[in-house]
Amino acid sequence: MDYRLLGRSGLKISTLTLGTMTFGGQGAFAKTGDTDMAGAQRQIDMCIEAGVNSIDTADIYSAGMSEEIIGEALTDGRREKLILGTKVRFPTGTKGPNERGLSRHHIVRACEDSLRRLQTDHIDIYWCHEWDGLTPVEEMLSAFDMLTRSGKIGYLGVSNFSGWHVMKMIATAEREGLIRPIAQQIHYTLQAREAEYELLPIGVDQGVGTVIWSPMAGGLLSGKYRRGKPEPEGTRKAAQWNEPPVRDVEALYDIVEVLVSLAEARDDGTTPAQLALAWLLARPSVTSLVIGARTDAQLTDNLKAAELVLSDEEFAKLEQVSRPPLLYPYWHQLDSASDRLSPADLALIGPHKG
């Protein structure tokens, strides 16, 4: 297992992070899985044994039950071995008008509730789960800054922000002398590469570590879904969990076919899932992949991706089948400004230079 610095910080986390959206199985989240206490402890131990030092959850997962299970599971010294992250933004339990968003009121109350459910005195990484366009950024950051100074959170991250949202957060933090986000948690896969236009370059330029949620596109890149074949049973998609969306089904199947052919060519037990994860770990600013699993077998398979390195030929084939076109102004920059591009610019434009 490799460990990478998370953005512009001294915190090192493993290249794989245990995701826990499957813990609890309550409400809509039952579609993703229903891992109970015994299963959670088993998966946590599997990850620790493999060298994983990071675990990710959110207060909204199964209405707080994921946090409760983790709090019970992180006993017998497990808590000290893990960087623990959770999130704030959505309502959990109480549905009042102020029990959502990133107001000071909601951030402070949600943090206290998460600490209680997690049975810990501090959260290592506290993530804004989604943008809040109604609360002033200064108010958000001052609340997180207060929680940092009181020792209740260690670092701040943002999730599902657009490029200008991230930059507004960073600019405000630096102007006001408040806590600065060190990482972004985003969706990014071979079949969904929109993050390359703004978010990955921001990661490179601003020292913001990138953590990927749903790196297997909800299992779509596992090799189970094939063109012309029935959809497998017992999956998120079969349970009508439709996140992330698929804009072009045929393009998805083209990517899956390449992953399957590359895995078969290796002839060493490598799976399409492992190849898809290894591709992500080679991308600019990517620090860690949040891997969750409905079964122990899936988790075992995904953990092996930490040791996998793609060959140049494999990387080229995956690029050929999945690379998105350059949008404006990037195609114009490629044509007329390619002599003066920064590392952040090249994170997107570099592969298109031929």
C-alpha positions, 0 to 999 in steps of 0.5 A, spaced: 500 500 500 502 506 498 501 513 502 500 520 499 500 527 502 493 529 502 493 536 498 497 541 501 498 538 508 502 533 512 497 528 512 498 522 509 493 517 507 493 510 503 491 510 496 485 506 497 480 508 502 474 504 505 467 507 503 462 505 508 455 507 504 453 500 505 453 500 512 447 500 515 442 499 509 437 503 511 432 507 507 434 509 500 441 506 502 439 499 502 440 499 495 447 500 495 448 494 501 446 492 508 453 491 511 451 489 519 456 490 525 459 484 524 460 485 516 463 492 518 468 490 523 470 484 518 471 489 512 475 494 517 480 489 519 481 486 512 483 494 510 487 495 516 491 488 514 492 491 507 495 497 509 489 502 508 489 507 513 483 511 511 475 510 512 470 515 509 463 516 511 457 521 512 452 523 517 446 522 511 448 514 510 442 510 512 440 516 517 446 516 521 447 508 522 453 508 518 456 512 523 453 509 529 456 502 526 463 505 525 463 508 532 461 501 535 466 497 530 472 502 531 474 499 538 480 495 540 485 500 538 482 500 531 480 508 531 488 509 532 490 506 526 485 510 521 484 517 519 476 518 519 472 522 515 465 524 515 461 529 511 456 535 513 450 538 508 444 534 508 439 533 513 440 527 518 434 525 522 430 532 524 427 535 517 427 542 519 429 548 515 435 549 518 437 542 519 441 542 512 446 546 508 452 549 511 450 554 515 454 555 522 448 553 525 447 546 522 455 545 521 456 545 529 450 541 530 451 536 525 459 535 527 456 534 535 452 529 532 457 525 528 462 525 534 457 522 538 455 517 533 462 515 531 464 515 539 470 519 538 472 526 540 475 528 533 474 528 526 480 527 522 477 530 515 470 533 515 467 534 508 462 539 505 458 534 502 455 539 497 455 546 495 450 551 499 449 557 494 445 560 500 450 561 506 456 566 505 462 562 504 465 566 510 460 563 515 461 556 512 469 557 513 468 561 520 464 555 523 469 550 520 475 554 523 472 554 530 471 547 530 478 546 528 481 551 533 477 547 538 480 540 536 473 537 534 476 537 526 483 536 523 482 538 516 477 541 511 475 538 505 469 539 499 465 534 495 461 535 489 463 542 488 464 545 481 471 549 479 469 556 481 466 553 488 472 550 490 476 557 488 471 561 491 472 557 498 480 557 497 480 565 496 476 566 501 479 562 506 486 565 504 483 572 504 480 571 511 485 567 514 481 561 515 481 554 515 483 552 507 480 546 504 486 541 503 482 536 498 476 535 494 472 528 494 469 528 487 466 523 482 471 521 476 472 514 472 474 512 465 466 513 463 465 520 467 471 524 465 468 531 466 473 533 472 479 533 468 476 540 465 477 544 471 477 540 478 484 536 476 487 542 474 485 546 480 488 540 484 495 540 481 495 548 481 492 549 488 495 543 492 488 540 493 488 533 494 483 529 490 479 523 493 475 519 488 468 517 490 464 511 486 471 509 482 468 503 479 462 508 477 457 504 481 460 497 479 459 499 471 466 498 470 467 491 474 466 487 467 459 484 470 455 489 465 456 487 458 453 489 451 448 485 449 447 481 456 442 481 461 444 485 467 447 482 473 442 481 479 444 483 486 447 489 484 446 497 485 443 498 478 438 492 479 436 495 485 434 502 481 440 506 484 442 510 478 448 514 481 452 516 477 448 517 471 450 514 464 450 519 459 452 514 453 451 507 454 454 505 448 461 508 450 460 505 457 460 498 453 466 500 449 470 502 455 468 495 459 470 491 452 477 494 453 478 493 460 475 486 459 480 484 453 486 488 457 484 483 463 484 477 459 491 479 456 494 479 462 492 472 464 494 473 471 488 474 475 487 481 474 480 483 473 477 489 469 475 493 476 483 493 478 485 496 471 479 501 472 482 503 479 489 503 477 488 508 471 485 512 476 491 512 481 495 514 475 491 521 474 494 528 476 492 530 483 489 523 485 490 521 492 486 516 494 480 512 491 474 510 496 472 503 495 466 500 498 463 493 497 457 489 498 461 483 499 468 481 502 470 478 495 469 485 492 473 488 497 478 483 496 478 484 489 479 492 489 484 492 495 489 488 490 488 494 485 493 498 490 499 494 487 497 494 480 501 498 475 498 499 468 503 499 462 504 504 457 500 500 452 494 499 457 494 506 458 494 508 451 488 503 449 484 506 455 485 513 453 483 512 446 477 509 448 475 514 454 478 520 453 473 526 452 474 532 447 477 538 449 472 544 450 473 551 449 477 554 451 482 548 451 482 547 444 484 554 443 490 554 448 492 547 445 493 551 438 495 557 440 498 557 447 502 550 448 508 553 448 507 556 455 502 551 459 503 550 466 503 543 470 496 544 471 494 546 464 498 540 462 494 536 466 488 536 461 491 539 455 498 535 455 495 528 453 492 532 447 499 535 444 500 528 441 
